[in-house]
């Protein structure tokens, strides 16, 4: 894959796995994350850039940095995301706003920021949705990993994917999303074992996914093998949605 990719939320977890997979496939990858210090992008590690996806000025700085040091972007992976652990009535206004800003505003702003690049390269966008933007955690599963704000935000990402795919296809840009099921990531680390098991057992394959399995699907959607695929929401969930 001879392309320049930007992956958000790439300091760890799924984002780091995606960035590593794309690198192995031959892409040049710029990793953007709030956890990277601003000084990282001025050091030798110019492929690690501070990004606050809720801040338009931060997106603009990322674009300028990428253009100065790397070139024109051919792939955008909107992976950065957060959750909140409270139920509908307990979720605070601040938490609700934060989750929607990171998970929904961030991908929209990212697409706007790099649309001209992606049109010039006939590139692709892969958004990270969630099965919990389609369904809900199993009843009686204990502490939820996906609050109402998270679920609403991921449903918004799914709709953004469809709208962007339709509107940007004439510019040669493909937009798809992967919908992860249960993966052992930071969002699940603090779940009690019985709560995690309830989610794992919700899928017919009865196991958590491996990051590499999700990264392989993302790489397919990002590459030329999927040249006639756009607007797709692809579950990678061990059959969770099929059985729900």
C-alpha positions in Angstrom: 0.0 0.0 0.0 1.9 3.0 -1.3 0.0 5.8 0.5 0.3 8.4 3.2 -2.1 7.5 6.1 -3.2 9.5 9.1 -4.5 7.5 12.1 -6.1 9.2 15.0 -6.0 7.9 18.5 -2.9 6.0 17.6 -0.9 6.2 20.8 -2.1 2.7 21.9 -4.8 0.1 21.7 -6.7 -0.3 18.4 -5.2 2.8 16.9 -1.6 1.6 17.4 -2.6 -1.8 16.0 -4.1 -0.1 12.9 -1.0 2.0 12.4 1.3 -1.0 12.8 -0.7 -3.0 10.3 -0.7 -0.2 7.7 3.0 0.3 8.1 3.7 -3.4 7.5 1.6 -3.2 4.4 3.9 -0.4 3.1 2.0 2.8 4.0 3.7 5.8 5.5 1.7 6.4 8.7 1.3 9.6 10.7 0.0 8.8 14.2 -2.0 11.5 15.8 -3.2 11.5 19.4 -4.0 13.7 22.3 -1.4 11.8 24.4 1.5 12.8 22.2 3.3 15.8 23.6 3.3 18.9 21.3 7.1 18.7 21.3 7.0 15.2 19.7 6.1 16.7 16.3 9.1 19.0 16.3 11.5 16.2 17.3 12.9 13.4 15.1 9.5 11.6 15.6 7.6 13.7 13.1 5.2 10.9 12.5 3.8 11.3 16.0 1.7 14.4 16.2 -0.4 15.9 19.0 -4.1 16.1 18.0 -7.1 17.2 19.9 -9.9 15.9 17.6 -12.4 18.3 19.3 -10.4 21.4 18.3 -10.6 22.6 14.7 -7.3 24.5 15.1 -5.6 21.3 16.2 -6.8 19.6 13.0 -5.5 22.5 10.9 -2.1 22.2 12.6 -2.0 18.5 11.9 -2.8 19.1 8.2 -0.1 21.7 7.9 2.4 19.5 9.7 1.6 16.5 7.4 1.9 18.6 4.3 5.2 20.1 5.4 6.9 16.9 6.3 5.2 14.1 4.4 2.9 15.2 1.5 -0.7 14.5 0.5 -2.9 12.2 2.5 -4.4 9.2 0.8 -6.0 7.5 3.9 -7.7 8.8 7.0 -8.5 6.5 9.8 -10.9 8.1 12.3 -10.2 6.0 15.4 -9.9 8.3 18.3 -12.7 7.7 20.8 -13.8 7.9 24.4 -16.7 6.5 26.5 -18.4 7.2 29.8 -19.4 4.6 32.4 -22.7 6.1 33.5 -26.2 5.1 32.5 -28.7 7.4 30.7 -29.9 9.3 33.7 -26.6 9.5 35.5 -24.5 10.8 32.5 -23.4 14.4 33.2 -23.8 17.1 30.7 -20.0 17.5 30.5 -19.5 13.8 29.9 -22.2 13.7 27.2 -20.7 16.7 25.4 -17.1 15.3 25.6 -18.1 11.9 24.2 -20.1 13.4 21.3 -17.3 15.9 20.6 -14.5 13.3 20.4 -16.5 10.4 18.8 -18.8 12.3 16.4 -17.4 15.8 15.8 -13.8 14.5 15.5 -14.4 12.2 12.5 -16.5 14.9 10.7 -13.8 17.5 11.2 -11.2 15.1 10.1 -13.0 14.4 6.8 -13.4 18.1 6.2 -9.8 18.8 7.0 -8.4 16.2 4.5 -11.1 16.2 1.9 -9.0 18.0 -0.7 -6.0 15.7 -0.1 -8.2 12.6 -0.4 -9.8 13.9 -3.6 -6.4 14.5 -5.1 -5.2 11.0 -4.2 -8.6 9.3 -4.8 -8.1 8.1 -1.3 -10.2 6.5 1.4 -11.6 7.1 4.9 -12.2 4.4 7.4 -14.2 5.3 10.4 -14.3 3.2 13.6 -17.9 2.6 14.5 -19.2 0.0 17.0 -21.7 -2.7 17.4 -23.0 -0.6 20.2 -24.0 2.0 17.7 -26.5 -0.6 16.4 -27.5 -2.6 19.5 -27.1 -2.5 23.2 -25.0 -4.4 25.7 -26.7 -7.7 27.0 -29.1 -7.3 29.8 -27.7 -8.1 33.2 -24.1 -7.6 32.0 -23.2 -5.3 34.8 -21.2 -2.1 34.2 -21.7 -1.0 30.7 -18.7 -0.3 28.5 -20.8 1.9 26.2 -22.9 4.6 27.7 -25.8 6.3 26.1 -23.5 9.0 24.9 -21.1 6.4 23.4 -23.9 4.6 21.7 -25.4 7.8 20.2 -22.0 8.9 19.1 -21.2 5.7 17.3 -24.6 5.7 15.6 -23.7 9.2 14.4 -20.4 7.8 13.0 -22.4 5.2 11.1 -24.6 7.8 9.5 -21.7 10.1 8.8 -20.1 7.2 6.9 -23.1 6.8 4.7 -23.6 10.6 4.1 -19.9 11.1 3.4 -19.7 8.1 1.0 -22.6 9.4 -1.0 -21.4 13.0 -1.1 -17.7 12.4 -1.7 -17.9 9.5 -4.3 -18.0 12.0 -7.2 -14.6 13.3 -5.9 -13.2 9.8 -5.9 -13.2 9.4 -2.1 -14.4 6.1 -0.6 -15.8 6.2 3.0 -16.4 3.0 5.0 -16.6 2.0 8.7 -15.7 -1.1 10.7 -17.9 -1.9 13.6 -15.8 -3.7 16.3 -17.4 -6.2 18.6 -15.8 -7.2 21.9 -12.0 -6.6 21.8 -9.7 -6.5 24.8 -8.9 -2.8 24.7 -8.6 0.0 27.3 -12.4 0.6 27.1 -12.9 -2.9 28.7 -10.0 -3.1 31.0 -11.9 -2.0 34.1 -14.9 -4.3 33.5 -15.4 -7.1 36.1 -14.8 -10.6 34.6 -18.4 -11.5 34.7 -19.4 -8.4 32.8 -16.8 -9.0 30.2 -17.8 -12.7 29.9 -21.5 -11.6 29.3 -20.4 -9.6 26.3 -18.1 -12.2 25.0 -20.8 -14.8 25.2 -23.1 -12.6 23.2 -21.3 -13.5 20.1 -21.7 -17.0 18.6 -17.9 -17.3 18.3 -17.8 -16.9 22.1 -14.4 -15.1 22.3 -13.0 -11.6 22.3 -11.5 -10.5 19.0 -7.8 -9.9 18.5 -6.7 -6.5 17.3 -5.0 -8.0 14.3 -8.3 -9.4 13.1 -9.9 -6.0 13.1 -6.8 -4.4 11.5 -6.9 -6.8 8.6 -10.5 -5.7 7.8 -9.5 -2.1 8.1 -6.5 -2.7 5.7 -8.9 -4.3 3.2 -11.2 -1.3 3.3 -8.3 1.1 3.0 -6.7 -0.6 0.0 -7.3 -1.1 -3.7 -8.9 -4.5 -3.2 -12.0 -2.7 -2.0 -12.1 -0.2 -4.8 -15.9 -0.6 -5.4 -16.8 -0.6 -1.7 -18.1 2.6 -0.2 -20.7 3.5 2.5 -20.3 0.0 4.0 -20.6 -0.6 7.7 -18.7 -3.8 8.3 -19.2 -5.7 11.6 -16.1 -7.5 13.0 -17.8 -9.0 16.0 -17.7 -12.8 15.9 -21.4 -12.8 14.9 -22.6 -10.6 17.7 -25.0 -8.5 15.6 -26.2 -11.5 13.7 -27.3 -13.1 17.0 -28.7 -10.0 18.7 
